[in-house]
């Protein structure tokens, strides 16, 4: 008998004596903590939602109808509408593992263009608005090109763009403020986002409705479209996304351009909110938007989080600000508590990310 036949008989004999059980993976029970960790990993916006509801309940219990009323709650929405819109733009960039420090400057520059093109050059307000939206999108395109093609770090690119746009804003506007009365008389459409209407004692503005529609629309696009899946894939691992057929350059360009466009809309909303066109307004929007995004549970490492979380994050800040103000507390307590929330949010994100490890 040949060696090959003998080897074959040995294998058959061994196979007959082996157990006829299908291979199984060990079922590691997560336990209560592991289950909670996994659930929060799958639903990243749940943590800020819980914090938001808890804050509303606590301040409602302390202040009663003074806080827990349709007017007070919609007042919070009015106060956070600008931050909420800019946070939507910031969320898109952070989901790709980037960061945009220029969002506030883009917002203000776009509002200045809208105002100056109307009153300095005499363009129809609608044309001036389109020009402002174009300027915001163009600045976002430059950011996207430098990040995706030149491969510069997003932090450095947007830090530099923040300084450039801020300086251009002051140089172009000559630090001139266009007063609310002038706008109301000659270009009322610039104040469109500030228009108010009542619904059962609750006061809404066009800006608030725009913010809600924007975030819900982006949430749907990120969850249910190929573009949304590409955004998450690029944020999670750009090299793996490229190997999977995702056009990383095109995805990043679309994200930064859309971010710039949203910031330009925020500039239009800013005019409606404050009534005037001021080159000094909204200077902290970049920090406020990052705060809302981080508290909202979107991971700074990219690829994880829900854009709804950024809305919840902005609302949490608004609830704390209004609640503490009504309680008569020093404004510094607001900054202290928000600082604690930021650190806690990042710590929770690190803990939840261990599920994927």
C-alpha positions as CSV (number, residue, x, y, z in Angstrom):
1,X,0.0,0.0,0.0
2,X,1.3,3.4,-0.9
3,X,2.1,6.2,1.6
4,X,-0.8,8.2,0.1
5,X,-3.4,5.5,0.6
6,X,-2.1,4.8,4.2
7,X,-2.4,8.6,5.0
8,X,-6.0,8.7,3.5
9,X,-7.0,5.7,5.7
10,X,-5.6,7.4,8.8
11,X,-7.6,10.6,8.1
12,X,-10.8,8.6,7.6
13,X,-10.3,6.7,10.8
14,X,-9.7,9.9,12.7
15,X,-12.8,11.5,11.2
16,X,-15.0,8.6,12.2
17,X,-13.8,9.0,15.8
18,X,-14.4,12.7,16.0
19,X,-17.5,14.2,17.5
20,X,-20.3,15.1,15.0
21,X,-20.9,18.5,16.5
22,X,-21.0,21.7,14.5
23,X,-18.4,24.3,15.5
24,X,-19.8,27.0,17.8
25,X,-18.5,30.2,19.1
26,X,-18.5,30.7,22.8
27,X,-21.5,32.8,23.9
28,X,-20.0,35.4,26.2
29,X,-22.8,36.9,28.2
30,X,-22.4,40.7,28.4
31,X,-24.1,41.2,31.7
32,X,-26.0,44.3,32.6
33,X,-23.2,46.8,32.2
34,X,-22.1,45.3,28.9
35,X,-25.7,45.3,27.6
36,X,-26.0,49.0,28.5
37,X,-22.7,49.7,26.9
38,X,-23.7,48.0,23.7
39,X,-27.1,49.7,23.6
40,X,-25.5,53.1,23.9
41,X,-23.0,52.2,21.2
42,X,-25.9,51.4,18.9
43,X,-27.9,54.5,20.0
44,X,-25.3,57.2,20.6
45,X,-27.9,60.1,20.8
46,X,-29.6,58.4,23.8
47,X,-27.2,59.7,26.4
48,X,-27.7,63.4,25.6
49,X,-31.4,62.8,25.3
50,X,-31.5,61.4,28.8
51,X,-29.4,64.3,30.1
52,X,-31.7,66.8,28.3
53,X,-34.9,65.3,29.8
54,X,-33.3,65.1,33.3
55,X,-32.3,68.8,33.1
56,X,-35.8,69.8,32.0
57,X,-37.4,67.8,34.8
58,X,-35.0,69.2,37.5
59,X,-35.3,72.8,36.4
60,X,-39.1,72.3,36.0
61,X,-39.3,71.0,39.6
62,X,-37.2,73.9,40.9
63,X,-38.9,76.7,39.0
64,X,-42.4,75.4,38.3
65,X,-44.4,77.0,35.6
66,X,-41.8,79.8,35.4
67,X,-39.6,77.3,33.5
68,X,-41.9,74.5,32.5
69,X,-44.2,76.4,30.1
70,X,-44.6,76.4,26.3
71,X,-43.2,80.0,26.1
72,X,-40.1,79.2,28.2
73,X,-39.3,76.0,26.4
74,X,-39.7,77.5,23.0
75,X,-37.6,80.5,24.2
76,X,-34.7,77.9,24.6
77,X,-35.2,76.8,21.0
78,X,-35.0,80.5,19.9
79,X,-31.8,81.0,21.8
80,X,-30.1,77.9,20.5
81,X,-31.2,78.1,16.8
82,X,-27.9,79.7,15.6
83,X,-25.8,77.2,17.5
84,X,-28.0,74.4,16.4
85,X,-27.6,75.2,12.7
86,X,-23.8,75.7,13.0
87,X,-23.6,72.5,15.1
88,X,-25.2,70.6,12.2
89,X,-22.4,71.8,9.9
90,X,-19.8,70.9,12.6
91,X,-21.3,67.5,13.0
92,X,-20.8,66.5,9.4
93,X,-17.1,67.5,9.6
94,X,-16.5,65.7,12.9
95,X,-18.2,62.5,11.6
96,X,-15.4,62.4,9.0
97,X,-12.9,62.6,11.9
98,X,-12.2,66.2,11.1
99,X,-12.9,69.5,12.9
100,X,-13.9,72.9,11.5
101,X,-12.8,75.9,13.5
102,X,-13.9,78.3,10.7
103,X,-17.6,77.7,11.0
104,X,-18.3,80.9,13.0
105,X,-16.2,83.1,10.7
106,X,-17.9,81.6,7.6
107,X,-21.3,82.4,9.2
108,X,-20.4,86.0,10.0
109,X,-18.7,86.6,6.6
110,X,-21.8,85.3,4.8
111,X,-24.1,87.6,6.7
112,X,-21.8,90.6,6.0
113,X,-21.8,89.7,2.3
114,X,-25.6,89.6,2.3
115,X,-25.8,93.0,4.0
116,X,-23.0,94.8,2.1
117,X,-24.1,93.5,-1.3
118,X,-27.6,94.9,-0.6
119,X,-26.7,98.3,0.9
120,X,-23.3,99.1,-0.5
121,X,-23.8,97.8,-4.1
122,X,-27.6,98.2,-4.3
123,X,-28.2,94.6,-5.4
124,X,-31.7,93.1,-4.9
125,X,-31.7,91.4,-1.4
126,X,-32.5,88.0,-2.9
127,X,-29.4,88.2,-5.1
128,X,-27.3,89.3,-2.2
129,X,-28.5,86.3,-0.2
130,X,-27.6,83.9,-3.0
131,X,-24.1,85.6,-3.1
132,X,-23.7,85.1,0.6
133,X,-24.7,81.4,0.3
134,X,-22.2,81.0,-2.5
135,X,-19.4,82.6,-0.5
136,X,-20.0,80.2,2.4
137,X,-20.0,77.2,0.1
138,X,-16.8,78.4,-1.7
139,X,-14.9,78.8,1.6
140,X,-16.0,75.3,2.6
141,X,-14.8,74.0,-0.8
142,X,-11.3,75.5,-0.2
143,X,-11.3,73.7,3.2
144,X,-12.3,70.5,1.7
145,X,-9.7,70.7,-1.1
146,X,-6.9,71.3,1.3
147,X,-7.9,68.5,3.6
148,X,-8.8,65.9,0.9
149,X,-6.3,66.6,-1.9
150,X,-3.3,68.4,-0.2
151,X,-3.8,66.1,2.9
152,X,-3.4,68.9,5.4
153,X,-4.8,68.2,8.9
154,X,-8.3,69.6,9.3
155,X,-7.4,71.4,12.5
156,X,-4.6,73.3,10.9
157,X,-6.6,74.1,7.7
158,X,-9.6,75.4,9.5
159,X,-7.6,77.3,12.1
160,X,-5.8,79.1,9.4
161,X,-9.1,79.7,7.5
162,X,-10.7,81.0,10.6
163,X,-8.0,83.7,10.9
164,X,-8.2,84.5,7.1
165,X,-12.0,84.8,7.0
166,X,-12.1,86.8,10.2
167,X,-9.6,89.3,9.0
168,X,-11.3,89.5,5.5
169,X,-14.6,90.1,7.3
170,X,-13.3,93.1,9.2
171,X,-11.3,94.5,6.3
172,X,-14.2,94.2,3.8
173,X,-17.0,95.5,6.1
174,X,-14.7,98.2,7.6
175,X,-16.2,97.2,10.9
176,X,-19.5,98.8,9.8
177,X,-22.8,97.6,11.3
178,X,-26.0,97.8,9.2
179,X,-28.7,98.8,11.6
180,X,-31.9,96.9,12.1
181,X,-34.2,99.8,11.1
182,X,-32.4,100.1,7.7
183,X,-32.8,96.4,7.0
184,X,-36.5,96.4,8.1
185,X,-37.3,99.3,5.7
186,X,-35.3,98.3,2.7
187,X,-34.5,94.6,2.8
188,X,-36.9,92.8,5.2
189,X,-36.2,89.4,3.6
190,X,-32.8,89.5,5.3
191,X,-34.7,89.3,8.6
192,X,-36.9,86.4,7.4
193,X,-35.5,83.9,9.9
194,X,-36.4,86.1,12.8
195,X,-40.1,86.2,11.9
196,X,-42.2,84.8,14.8
197,X,-45.5,83.0,15.1
198,X,-47.6,81.6,18.0
199,X,-48.8,78.1,18.4
200,X,-50.8,77.6,21.6
201,X,-48.7,79.9,23.7
202,X,-45.4,78.6,22.2
203,X,-43.5,81.2,20.2
204,X,-41.5,79.8,17.2
205,X,-39.4,81.6,14.6
206,X,-38.6,80.7,11.0
207,X,-35.1,80.1,12.2
208,X,-36.2,77.4,14.7
209,X,-38.3,75.6,12.1
210,X,-35.3,75.7,9.6
211,X,-33.0,74.3,12.3
212,X,-35.4,71.4,13.0
213,X,-36.0,70.6,9.4
214,X,-32.3,70.8,8.6
215,X,-31.3,68.4,11.3
216,X,-34.1,65.9,10.6
217,X,-33.2,66.1,6.9
218,X,-29.5,65.5,7.5
219,X,-30.3,62.7,10.0
220,X,-32.3,60.9,7.3
221,X,-29.6,61.4,4.7
222,X,-26.9,60.1,7.0
223,X,-28.9,57.0,7.9
224,X,-30.6,56.1,4.7
225,X,-28.5,57.2,1.7
226,X,-25.2,55.9,0.2
227,X,-23.7,59.3,0.8
228,X,-24.4,59.1,4.5
229,X,-22.8,55.6,4.7
230,X,-19.8,57.0,2.9
231,X,-19.5,59.8,5.4
232,X,-19.4,57.3,8.3
233,X,-17.0,55.0,6.4
234,X,-14.6,57.8,5.8
235,X,-14.7,58.9,9.4
236,X,-14.2,55.4,10.7
237,X,-11.3,54.4,8.4
238,X,-10.6,56.4,5.2
239,X,-8.1,53.8,3.8
240,X,-10.6,51.0,4.3
241,X,-13.3,53.1,2.8
242,X,-11.1,53.8,-0.3
243,X,-10.4,50.1,-0.7
244,X,-14.2,49.5,-0.5
245,X,-14.8,51.8,-3.5
246,X,-15.7,55.0,-1.6
247,X,-14.5,58.1,-3.3
248,X,-12.9,59.7,-0.2
249,X,-12.0,63.0,-2.0
250,X,-15.5,63.5,-3.3
251,X,-17.1,62.6,0.1
252,X,-14.9,65.1,2.0
253,X,-15.4,67.8,-0.6
254,X,-19.2,67.3,-0.3
255,X,-19.1,67.4,3.5
256,X,-17.0,70.6,3.7
257,X,-19.0,72.4,1.0
258,X,-22.3,71.4,2.6
259,X,-20.8,72.6,6.0
260,X,-20.0,76.0,4.4
261,X,-23.4,76.3,2.9
262,X,-25.1,75.5,6.2
263,X,-22.9,78.1,7.9
264,X,-24.0,80.6,5.3
265,X,-27.7,79.9,6.1
266,X,-26.7,80.3,9.8
267,X,-25.4,83.8,8.8
268,X,-28.8,84.6,7.2
269,X,-30.5,83.3,10.4
270,X,-28.1,85.4,12.5
271,X,-29.4,88.6,10.8
272,X,-32.9,87.5,11.7
273,X,-32.0,86.8,15.2
274,X,-30.2,90.0,16.1
275,X,-31.9,92.2,13.5
276,X,-28.7,93.8,12.2
277,X,-25.6,92.9,10.2
278,X,-22.6,93.1,12.5
279,X,-19.1,91.8,11.7
280,X,-18.5,91.3,15.5
281,X,-21.4,89.0,16.1
282,X,-21.3,85.2,16.5
283,X,-17.5,85.1,17.2
284,X,-17.8,82.1,19.6
285,X,-19.9,80.0,17.2
286,X,-17.0,77.6,16.5
287,X,-16.5,76.8,20.2
288,X,-20.3,76.7,20.9
289,X,-20.8,74.3,18.0
290,X,-18.0,71.9,19.1
291,X,-19.5,72.0,22.6
292,X,-23.0,71.0,21.3
293,X,-21.5,68.2,19.2
294,X,-19.4,66.8,22.0
295,X,-22.1,66.9,24.6
296,X,-24.4,65.4,21.9
297,X,-22.4,62.2,21.8
298,X,-20.7,62.5,18.4
299,X,-17.3,61.0,18.7
300,X,-14.4,63.3,18.0
301,X,-12.6,60.3,16.5
302,X,-15.1,60.2,13.7
303,X,-17.4,57.5,12.3
304,X,-19.9,57.3,15.2
305,X,-22.7,59.4,16.5
306,X,-26.1,60.9,15.4
307,X,-26.6,64.4,14.2
308,X,-29.7,64.5,16.4
309,X,-27.3,64.4,19.3
310,X,-25.9,67.8,18.3
311,X,-29.4,69.2,18.6
312,X,-29.8,67.6,22.0
313,X,-26.4,69.0,23.0
314,X,-27.3,72.5,22.0
315,X,-30.6,72.2,23.9
316,X,-28.8,71.0,27.0
317,X,-26.7,74.1,27.0
318,X,-29.8,76.2,26.4
319,X,-31.7,74.6,29.3
320,X,-28.8,75.0,31.7
321,X,-28.3,78.6,30.6
322,X,-32.0,79.6,31.0
323,X,-32.6,77.5,34.1
324,X,-29.6,78.9,36.0
325,X,-30.4,82.5,34.9
326,X,-34.0,82.1,36.2
327,X,-32.6,80.7,39.5
328,X,-30.5,83.9,39.8
329,X,-27.2,81.9,39.8
330,X,-24.0,83.5,38.6
331,X,-23.3,83.0,34.9
332,X,-20.0,81.3,35.7
333,X,-21.9,78.3,37.1
334,X,-23.2,77.7,33.5
335,X,-19.7,77.6,32.2
336,X,-18.6,75.3,35.0
337,X,-21.4,72.8,34.5
338,X,-21.0,72.8,30.7
339,X,-17.3,72.2,31.2
340,X,-18.1,69.2,33.4
341,X,-20.6,67.9,30.8
342,X,-17.9,68.2,28.0
343,X,-15.4,66.1,29.9
344,X,-18.1,63.6,31.0
345,X,-19.3,63.3,27.4
346,X,-15.8,62.4,26.1
347,X,-15.3,60.0,29.0
348,X,-18.6,58.2,28.2
349,X,-17.7,58.1,24.5
350,X,-14.4,56.4,25.3
351,X,-16.2,53.9,27.5
352,X,-18.8,53.2,24.8
353,X,-16.1,52.8,22.1
354,X,-14.7,49.8,24.0
355,X,-17.6,47.8,22.6
356,X,-16.0,48.1,19.1
357,X,-12.6,47.2,20.5
